[in-house]
Amino acid sequence: MSHEERDYIKQLHKHGFRVTLQRLIVLDAVCDVGGHATIASIFKRVEDLDPTIDQSTIYRALDVLTEAQLVVSSVIDGTRVYEIAASTPHHHLVCKRCGEMQPLSQEMVQPLLERIQKESGFRVEPDHLILPGICSKCLNG
């Protein structure tokens, strides 16, 4: 998904953040890298776009963009990854052996979330859930 499909300026303002050139460059970098972008790939792309932006600025921008719900972050195999937030929650099953990713619909996850709320009183609101495991090919192969 491209961040150009959303009003990122409005979204930043809605969450009380200023729009800065550095934040927009980091947003562009996450979008350009696509998918589950590692911090290293984001650093590299930001460096290509503007070599004057340092790592601490990139980390702060990612924090702001995540809080403003323009970017989501997850951990896959111990590595933090970032991607442009979808307009609706989306989730993945990720094989720990071969790395295959399968989509997991919100409809499939929803009964679990409702059960958690019913039993604990805590409402879970994931926007990007990653469930690691072993895919059928690796289990049967």
C-alpha positions as CSV (number, residue, x, y, z in Angstrom):
1,M,0.0,0.0,0.0
2,S,1.2,3.5,-0.8
3,H,1.1,6.2,1.8
4,E,-0.1,8.5,-0.9
5,E,-3.5,6.9,-0.6
6,R,-4.0,8.5,2.8
7,D,-3.9,12.1,4.0
8,Y,-0.7,11.7,6.0
9,I,-0.6,15.4,6.9
10,K,-4.1,15.3,8.4
11,Q,-3.2,12.1,10.2
12,L,0.0,13.6,11.8
13,H,-1.9,16.7,12.9
14,K,-4.8,14.6,14.3
15,H,-2.2,13.0,16.6
16,G,-0.7,16.3,17.6
17,F,2.5,16.0,15.5
18,R,4.1,18.6,13.2
19,V,4.8,17.7,9.6
20,T,8.6,17.8,9.0
21,L,10.6,17.1,5.9
22,Q,12.5,14.4,7.8
23,R,9.3,12.6,8.8
24,L,8.1,12.7,5.2
25,I,11.4,11.3,3.9
26,V,11.2,8.4,6.4
27,L,7.6,7.8,5.4
28,D,8.7,7.7,1.8
29,A,11.5,5.3,2.6
30,V,9.2,2.9,4.4
31,C,6.9,3.0,1.4
32,D,9.7,2.6,-1.1
33,V,11.2,-0.4,0.6
34,G,7.8,-1.9,0.8
35,G,6.5,-5.0,2.7
36,H,8.2,-5.6,6.0
37,A,11.1,-3.1,5.9
38,T,13.9,-3.7,8.3
39,I,15.6,-0.7,10.0
40,A,18.7,-1.3,7.9
41,S,16.7,-1.1,4.7
42,I,15.0,2.0,5.9
43,F,18.4,3.6,6.9
44,K,19.7,2.8,3.4
45,R,16.8,4.3,1.6
46,V,16.8,7.4,3.8
47,E,20.5,7.8,3.1
48,D,19.7,7.6,-0.6
49,L,17.0,10.3,-0.3
50,D,18.9,12.6,2.1
51,P,22.3,11.7,3.6
52,T,22.1,14.5,6.2
53,I,19.4,12.6,8.2
54,D,21.0,10.7,11.1
55,Q,19.9,7.4,12.6
56,S,18.4,9.0,15.8
57,T,16.2,11.2,13.6
58,I,15.0,8.1,11.7
59,Y,14.2,6.3,14.9
60,R,12.3,9.3,16.2
61,A,10.4,9.7,12.9
62,L,9.4,6.0,13.0
63,D,8.1,6.4,16.5
64,V,6.0,9.4,15.5
65,L,4.8,7.7,12.3
66,T,3.8,4.6,14.3
67,E,2.0,6.6,16.9
68,A,0.2,8.6,14.2
69,Q,-0.9,5.2,12.7
70,L,0.8,5.8,9.4
71,V,3.3,3.0,9.9
72,V,3.0,-0.3,11.8
73,S,5.8,-2.2,13.3
74,S,6.1,-5.9,14.1
75,V,8.8,-8.3,15.1
76,I,9.6,-11.2,12.7
77,D,12.2,-13.7,13.8
78,G,13.5,-11.2,16.4
79,T,13.9,-8.4,13.8
80,R,11.7,-5.3,14.0
81,V,10.1,-4.5,10.7
82,Y,8.0,-1.6,9.5
83,E,5.4,-1.1,6.8
84,I,2.8,1.4,5.7
85,A,-0.4,1.0,7.7
86,A,-3.3,-0.5,5.9
87,S,-6.7,1.1,6.1
88,T,-7.9,-2.1,7.9
89,P,-6.0,-4.4,10.2
90,H,-4.1,-7.2,8.5
91,H,-2.2,-10.1,9.9
92,H,0.2,-12.8,8.7
93,L,1.3,-16.4,9.5
94,V,5.1,-16.6,9.1
95,C,6.9,-19.9,8.8
96,K,10.0,-19.9,11.0
97,R,11.7,-22.4,8.7
98,C,11.3,-21.2,5.2
99,G,10.0,-17.6,5.8
100,E,6.8,-18.1,3.8
101,M,4.1,-15.5,4.7
102,Q,0.4,-16.2,4.5
103,P,-2.3,-13.6,5.0
104,L,-4.6,-14.1,8.0
105,S,-7.9,-12.3,7.8
106,Q,-9.3,-10.1,10.6
107,E,-12.4,-12.3,10.5
108,M,-10.3,-15.3,11.5
109,V,-8.6,-13.4,14.3
110,Q,-11.7,-11.7,15.6
111,P,-13.2,-14.6,17.6
112,L,-9.9,-14.9,19.5
113,L,-9.8,-11.2,20.3
114,E,-13.4,-11.3,21.5
115,R,-12.6,-14.3,23.7
116,I,-9.6,-12.5,25.2
117,Q,-11.8,-9.5,26.0
118,K,-14.6,-11.6,27.5
119,E,-12.2,-13.6,29.7
120,S,-9.8,-10.8,30.7
121,G,-11.7,-7.6,30.3
122,F,-8.8,-6.4,28.0
123,R,-9.7,-5.3,24.5
124,V,-6.8,-6.1,22.1
125,E,-6.7,-3.8,19.1
126,P,-3.9,-5.2,16.8
127,D,-3.4,-3.5,13.5
128,H,-0.7,-5.9,12.3
129,L,-0.4,-9.2,13.9
130,I,2.4,-11.7,13.1
131,L,2.0,-15.3,14.2
132,P,5.2,-17.4,13.8
133,G,5.0,-21.1,13.3
134,I,5.7,-23.9,10.8
135,C,3.9,-23.9,7.4
136,S,2.3,-27.1,6.0
137,K,5.1,-27.6,3.4
138,C,7.7,-27.6,6.1
139,L,5.6,-29.8,8.4
140,N,5.0,-32.4,5.7
141,G,8.4,-32.1,3.9
